């Protein structure tokens, strides 16, 4: 067939100007599109798309909106959410993930920290325990829709290794403490260990290394200053327990005449690098100081009430626009690592404490579990909400389970009705880590077997205490 040269030129012009005939325009490619989704963005406007879609290219979200946006891309993979809730991955702002191996040990025992935890850690904690415990806890979090967590423990390079194998995002603080620990005999050795860890992971896409001075009462003022200086020099976050116990308040008051918050400010640690866990016993002036300094706060309500401490003034902090998120604490303290299980407690306990059933509504709690946690970690520019340009940390939650039917208000259902097993699929950094409750990156049975083996040794050691 002889080609008409005029038609050939016209076709070339159409191609060169990207003006394809109607219905034939080449669509931009995407790696993954989630369709048929009840999309809860947690963006500034709290936009919801009851019949929505999320488009992912590489590690980032490129589009979020109604079902029609899916037609604008050609996807390598499509996931039908089947009407499920599509939510930004939840953020666990404080834990000690490797302590899954100690879970359930010496519950309901007074002064458990000094009678059991510290002695057992001294006897049992090594690289192997930390690695397997971190794998175990990370699986639990992925299965519960947690896509980012902040951790403080020993041998954090082993926690990082486990996080990378799982594919979970982690802010990992190497512990610095004022007595011999499993990986350092002195605070100076702890800082040196942390320095090597930080240098190894400084630019990792999933792992953010950090320094973790244990608490204001387990390091002296000069040691705390040194940690702050090192953190500034290496440009890394700092994680600490703060204002957690009445004993801490009394100790710091006798030492300095200040509250723990004021004391940290005096030694140069209270700034935007800091993520402070607990903050139970804080004054109004402490709260204002935390806000002024841009400190992140982790609210660990289940762990705190289990240990009969108190309920932190998290509602006041949230309403004053502090950087506050939710944490589980270690699995020997709160026993579980899922944020969904925390949410109902957060809402109900603050209603009880304030004697007002209207306070701490579900929407605030979901905010703390997602974008609030991202703010606490100073990572809100990259995670915490479903928005174009942000990292693709996304979870799909089944809203067809018996406990989720009917659903009149999505936030209410998430806070008061959902449980961890309602999480069906977890995507981190654009990678499907769990799909339809099946882990894609690790052998869960192998991990459980290793933890059971470790637990037998721990039980034998605990029986001698």
N, C-alpha and C positions, 0 to 999 in steps of 0.2 A: 504494500500500500504506500502511495506517495504522500509524504507529509506536506501540509500547507505551511510554508515558511512563516507566514504571518501568525498562524496559531502557535507555532513553536516559539516565536519571539514573545508572544503574549504569555505563554506558559512560563517561560524563563523569568519574565518580569514579575509574574505572580509569586514565583518561588523566591526570588531575590528580595522582594518586599514583604515576605511573610504573609501574603494575602492569598490564602487558600480558598478554593470554592467552599460554599456553605456545606458544613458537615464533614469536611475533609481536612480541617486544620490539624496539624500535628500537635498533640498534647504534651505538656511538660511531664517528665517522668517522676515517679515517686517510688520509694522502696516499700512503703506500707501505707495502706489506707484502712482506717477503722470505720466501718459503716453501720447503719441501723443502730445508732448509739444514742443514749440519753446523756448528752455531754454536759458536764458540770465544770465550767472552766476555772473557777476561783480567781478570775482576773479582777481588776479593780471594779468593774461594773457588775461582777457576779453574774455574767451572762450564762444562760442555760439554753441548750438547743435540744428539745425533746426528741427530735428526729434529726440527729446531727452526724457529723463526720470529723475525723482528725486525720490529717495527711502528714506523713513523716518522710523526710529525705535524709539519709545518713543518720546522724545522731540528733537531728533537730526537727522540730515541728515546723512545717511550712504553711499550713492552713488549718483553720478551725472554723466550723460554722454549720449551717444547715446541710441537709442531705445533698443539695445541689452542688456543693463544692467538690464532691467526689467525682463529678462528671468532668471537672476541669483538669484531671490528672490521669496519667496512664500508670497504673501501679504494678510493681513486680509481685506484690502480695496483698491480698485483701482479707481482713478479718471481719466477719459479720458478728457484731456484738449482740445480736438477737434481742435488741431493746434494753440491754444491760446498761448500768451506770458507768460512764467513762469519766474518770476522775484523774487529776494529777496524782502522781505517786505520793504516798504519805511519808513524812519525815519524822524519824525517831531522834529527838534532839539530845538524848542522854542514855547511855547504857554501858555495860561491861560485858560485851557479847560472849566472850569466852567462858563466862561463868555459867553458861548453860550446863556445864558438867557438874556444878554444885546445886542445881535446881532442886528444891524440895528438901534440902538438908537442913536440919535444926530449925525448921519453921516453928513459930510460937514459943521460942526460947529467949529469955531476957539477955541483953548484952551480947547478942549473937556475933556482932562484928569482932569483938575482942576474944570471945570464947571459942569461936569456930572459924570465922572467915580468915582473919589474919594468920592464925596458926596453920590452917590447912593450905593457905597460899604459900606460906614459907616452906612447907613440907612437899607440896605436890606440884606447884606451878612450874612448868618448863615449856620449851618451845612446842613440843608435841601436844601437850594439853591445850595450849592457847590456839594452835592451828585447828585442831579438830573441834574444839568448842566454838571457834569463830565460824567454821563451816556450818556447824549445826545450827547456831543462832541465826546465821544469815539466811539459811533455807527457811527457817521459821518466819523471818521478816518478809522475804520474797513471797511466801505463800499467803501472807497477810496483807500484801499490798504496800509494804514499806519499801521504798526505792532508794532512800538515803538515810544513813544513820550516823550519829556522832558517838564515838567510843573513847573511853579512857581505860587503859590497862597496861599490862607488861608485854614485852615482846611484840610490840605493835607491828613490826615488820611481818610477823606471822599472821596477824589479823589482816594486814594488807594483802598478803599472798592468798588468803582464803577469800577475801572480798573480790579479788581479781578473778579467781576461779569461778566463783558464783556469778560475777558480773553485776554486783551491787555497788552503788555509790556510797562512799564512806569518808567521813572526817575523823581521822584517827589521831588521838593524843597519846604520846608516850609518857607514861607516868613518871613524875619526879616526886620523891617522898623522903622524909627526913630520917628514915631508918633503913637497914638492909632489906632489899626487895629481891624478888626472883631474878631480875636482870641487871641489878646495880647495887653495889654495897653502900654508896653514898649519893647524895643529890648531885654532886659534880659528875659522878659516873653516869647517873641517869640523864643528865643534860648531854653528855658526850654520846650516849647511846641514841638519844633523840636526834642529835645533830646528824649522825650517820643515816638514820632512818629518813629524816627530812630530805637530805641530799639525794637519797635513792628514789624518792617518790615526788619530788617537788613539782614536776610538770606532768604528773600522771592524769589522764582524762577522768579516771574514776576515784582515785584515792587522793585526798587532801591531807598531808601530814601536819601534825600540830604538836605543841608542848602541852603537858597536862600536869601542872603542880597539883598535888592531891587536894589540899585544903589549906586555909589560913593557919590552922593549928598544927599541921604536920610538917611545916617548913618555917624557918625563922625569917625575919624581915629581909635580911641580906640575901638569903636564898631566893625569896620571892622576887626581889629586885633583879637578881641575876637572870631569872627566868624571863622577866619582862624585857630585859636588855637583849637576851638571845632571840626572843620572838621578834623584836623589832629589827634586829640585824638580819635575821633569816626571812623576815616578812611572812610569818606564819601565824595561824590562830593560836589561842590559849584556851584550854578547857579546865574548869575547876569546880569543886563542890563548894557551895557558899551559903552561909546562914541556914544550915541544915538542922542543927540540933541546939538545944538549950545549953548543953555543955560547951559547944563551940562559942556561943554568945558570951558565956561567963569567962571562958579562957581568954578570948580576945580582948574582952573588956578589962580584965586584970592586967593583961600584957601591955595594952596600948591606951586604954581609956576610950576606945572607939568601938563602934559596931563593926562586924566583919566587912561590910560594904565600905565603910569609911576607911578602915584599915587597908584594904586592897587599893583604895584610891591613893592613900598616903605612900604606898610603896611602888606606885606607878603601873599597876596591873589593870586598873579599871578604865578600859577604853574599848574601841570598836573591834579589837581583836578577840575580846573575851566572850566566852560562852559560859555562863554561870548556871550550874545545876542546883535546883531546889528553891533557894531564896524564900524559905518559909518564914523565918523570923526577921522580917525587914520592916523598918519604920517608914512613915510617909516621906521623910527626908531621904532615906535610903532609896526608895522607889524613884524619887525625883533625880537622885544622883545617877542611878542606873540608866534612866532615860537620857539625861544630859550627856552621859559618856557613850551612849550608843551600844550598851552591853546587851548581848543576847541572853535570854532567860529560858531555862528548860523547866517546865512544870511537870512534876512526876507524882501525880496525885495518888495513884494506886499504891506505889511503894511507900509513900509518906503515911498514908492512913494504915497500911498493914503494919508499919513499925510504930504506930500510935504516936506519931509526932504531931502534926497539925495540918491544916489545909492552907497552902500559900495564898496570898491575896492576888491570885492570878486574874480574877475578873477586873479588879482595880487596875492592874498592870495593863491588861488588854485595852480597857477603856481609855487609859492614858496614852495609848499607842506606843507602849514599849515593844521591843522585839521579843515576843514570847511565843514559844511553841510547846508541843507535848513530848514527853519522854516516858520511857518505861522504867528507867533505872536498870540495874543488872537483874538477870533472871534468877538470882538468889534472893533478891529484894522484892521485886514485883511479880516474879515467877513467869510472866509471859512477856513477849517482845513485840506484840502487835499493838498498833495505835488504835485500831477500831475498838478493841476491848477497853481502852482508856476513855474513849469519848463519852460514853454514857455516865461513867463515874464523874467526870469533870463537870458535866452539866448538872447532874443531880446533887452532888455535894455542895456546889456553890449556891444552888437554890436553898439547900438546907442551912448552910452557914449564914446566908443572908436573910433567911426566913421570907423568901420571895420567890414564888414559882415562875415568875416572868424573867428573872435574870439569867444570864448565861444561856441564851437560846441556842438551838442546835446550829444555826448558821455560823455563830461565833466559834463554836467548838470545831466545826469542819475547817474553818479558816485557820485556827491554831494548828490543826493536824496537817495542813498542807502549806499554803503560802506563809503562814505564821511561823512554822518550823523553818522554812527557807530563810525568812528574815532573821530568825534567831541565829542561824548559821552564817548570816551575811552572804547568802547565796541566792537572794530573791531575783537577781537579774538573770539567772540561768535556770532555776527550778521552781517548783511550788505552784505553778498554774499552767493551764493549757493555752499557750499563746504562740503565734508565729515567731520564730527566732529562738525560742527557749529549747532547752534540751528535752528530748522525747522520753520523759519518765512518765509512764501512763499505766493506769490499772483499769481493768474491767471487772465490775462487781455485779454479780447475778441479782437481779431484782425479781426473779421468778421463784425463788425459794419460798417455802411456806411462811417463814418469818418476815419476808419482805413484801408479802401480798396482803392487802392492797397498799399502794404507795400514793398517798395524797400530797406529801411534801418530801422532796428528796433529802433535804438536810435532816429532817426528823427521822426518816427511815434509816439513814446512815448512822445517826447518833444513838437512837433508842432501840433499833430493831436489828441492825446488821451484826454479823459476827465475822471473824477472820476467815471462816470457811466459805463465805459468800464471794471471796475474791477468786475470780476464774482465771484471769490472765494478767501477767505483770511484764511490762516492757521497760527496760532501763537503757538509756543512751541509744535509743532506737533499736535495741536488740531484744527479741522475745526471750525472756529468761524462764517464764512459766507460761504454759498454755493449757487451758482446760484442766488446771490443777496438776499438770505434769511438768516437773522440772526438766529443763532442756540442757543444763550445763554441768550437772554433777549427779553422782549416784547416791541418792538419798539413803538407801538401805546400807550401803557401805559406811556412810557417815554415822548412822545410828548405831551400827555394830561397834565402831571405834569408840563412840561415846559410852556405850554400855560397858566396854572393857575398862575404860578409864574410871568409870563410876565404881566398879568393884574395888579398885585400889583405894579410891577416896573413902569408901565405906569402911574399909579395914583401918585406915588411918584415923577416921573420925571416931571409931569405937574406942580408941586409946586416949582420946582427949578427956 
